[in-house]
Amino acid sequence: MSSDSHFGGDETLKDCTTSFSYANSKLQDTMLAKAFARRWTDVQSVSMHPGWLKTKMGGSSAPGTTDKSSKVLTEWSAGEGFAAKLTSGAFFTTGGEQSPHRGADSIEKQEELMRICRDIANVAVPGEK
């Protein structure tokens, strides 16, 4: 799950192992979805901004409820609705596909992030060394 907050993220990955920036983590979610989409072409990998919702995190002043995003995710998980038809690697909202932060499309940075994740977890993505 990403967020439109990813637009404020830093694609350089500087300090990504020590930073607790929400925007950076959401940009990295979007980058990982794109990296997985390139690796596993038989699986749809997407990132979604569900909206600013009334939740513990979103707070009571958030304008949206979870109804619309829940419906989109439920349809998607069943292979239905507009999200199921998106190109793998897409970033979308409950209203449809949107262009992500320009840094999310950098294959070089996606690969750097994948290496960082592998080194931290000491686990390779299936199919990689």
C-alpha positions as CSV (number, residue, x, y, z in Angstrom):
1,M,0.0,0.0,0.0
2,S,1.4,3.3,-1.0
3,S,0.1,6.8,-0.6
4,D,0.1,10.1,-2.4
5,S,2.6,11.1,0.2
6,H,5.1,9.2,-1.9
7,F,5.3,12.4,-4.0
8,G,7.3,13.9,-1.2
9,G,9.8,11.0,-1.0
10,D,13.5,11.1,-1.8
11,E,14.3,8.7,-4.6
12,T,18.1,9.0,-4.0
13,L,17.7,6.3,-1.2
14,K,20.1,8.3,0.9
15,D,19.7,7.2,4.5
16,C,16.9,4.8,3.5
17,T,18.1,2.3,6.2
18,T,18.0,4.8,9.0
19,S,15.3,7.2,8.0
20,F,11.7,6.8,9.3
21,S,10.2,9.1,6.7
22,Y,6.6,8.1,5.8
23,A,7.0,9.8,2.3
24,N,10.2,7.8,1.6
25,S,8.7,4.5,2.7
26,K,5.7,5.0,0.4
27,L,7.9,6.0,-2.5
28,Q,9.9,2.8,-1.8
29,D,6.7,0.8,-1.8
30,T,5.9,2.2,-5.3
31,M,9.4,1.4,-6.5
32,L,9.2,-2.2,-5.2
33,A,5.9,-2.7,-6.9
34,K,7.5,-1.6,-10.2
35,A,10.6,-3.8,-9.6
36,F,8.4,-6.9,-8.9
37,A,6.3,-6.1,-12.0
38,R,9.4,-6.3,-14.1
39,R,10.6,-9.6,-12.5
40,W,7.3,-11.5,-12.3
41,T,5.4,-10.7,-15.5
42,D,2.8,-13.4,-14.8
43,V,1.7,-11.6,-11.5
44,Q,0.1,-8.2,-11.2
45,S,2.1,-6.0,-8.9
46,V,0.6,-2.5,-8.2
47,S,0.8,0.3,-5.6
48,M,-2.3,2.1,-4.4
49,H,-3.1,5.4,-2.6
50,P,-6.3,4.5,-0.8
51,G,-7.1,8.1,0.1
52,W,-6.9,10.1,3.3
53,L,-9.3,8.0,5.4
54,K,-10.8,8.1,8.9
55,T,-8.7,5.6,10.6
56,K,-6.4,5.6,13.7
57,M,-3.6,6.8,11.5
58,G,-5.7,9.2,9.3
59,G,-7.5,10.7,12.2
60,S,-11.1,11.9,12.7
61,S,-10.6,15.0,10.4
62,A,-9.8,12.8,7.4
63,P,-12.4,13.4,4.7
64,G,-12.9,9.8,3.5
65,T,-14.1,6.5,4.9
66,T,-12.7,3.1,4.1
67,D,-15.8,2.2,2.0
68,K,-14.5,3.1,-1.5
69,S,-10.9,1.8,-1.0
70,S,-12.2,-1.4,0.5
71,K,-14.5,-2.0,-2.5
72,V,-11.7,-1.4,-5.0
73,L,-9.4,-3.7,-3.1
74,T,-12.0,-6.4,-2.8
75,E,-12.8,-6.2,-6.5
76,W,-9.1,-6.3,-7.3
77,S,-8.5,-9.4,-5.1
78,A,-11.3,-11.2,-7.0
79,G,-9.8,-10.2,-10.4
80,E,-12.6,-7.7,-11.0
81,G,-13.0,-4.0,-11.4
82,F,-10.7,-1.4,-13.0
83,A,-7.7,-2.2,-10.8
84,A,-7.5,-5.8,-12.1
85,K,-7.1,-4.4,-15.6
86,L,-4.2,-2.1,-14.8
87,T,-0.7,-2.7,-16.2
88,S,1.5,-4.4,-13.7
89,G,3.7,-1.7,-12.0
90,A,0.9,0.9,-12.0
91,F,0.3,3.4,-9.3
92,F,-3.4,4.1,-8.7
93,T,-6.1,5.6,-6.5
94,T,-9.7,4.7,-6.1
95,G,-10.3,7.0,-9.1
96,G,-7.9,5.2,-11.4
97,E,-4.3,5.0,-12.6
98,Q,-2.1,8.0,-11.9
99,S,1.5,8.9,-12.8
100,P,3.8,8.2,-9.8
101,H,6.7,10.2,-8.5
102,R,9.2,10.4,-11.4
103,G,11.8,8.6,-9.2
104,A,9.7,5.5,-8.9
105,D,10.3,4.7,-12.6
106,S,14.1,4.6,-12.2
107,I,15.1,1.0,-12.8
108,E,18.6,1.8,-11.5
109,K,17.1,3.0,-8.2
110,Q,14.6,0.1,-8.1
111,E,17.5,-2.3,-8.4
112,E,19.5,-0.4,-5.7
113,L,16.5,-0.7,-3.4
114,M,16.2,-4.4,-4.1
115,R,19.9,-4.9,-3.2
116,I,19.4,-2.9,0.0
117,C,16.4,-5.0,1.0
118,R,18.3,-8.2,0.2
119,D,21.3,-7.1,2.3
120,I,19.2,-6.1,5.3
121,A,17.0,-9.2,5.2
122,N,19.7,-11.6,4.1
123,V,17.1,-13.1,1.8
124,A,17.1,-12.9,-2.0
125,V,13.9,-12.4,-4.0
126,P,12.9,-15.8,-5.5
127,G,14.8,-16.3,-8.8
128,E,17.7,-14.1,-7.8
129,K,21.1,-14.9,-6.2
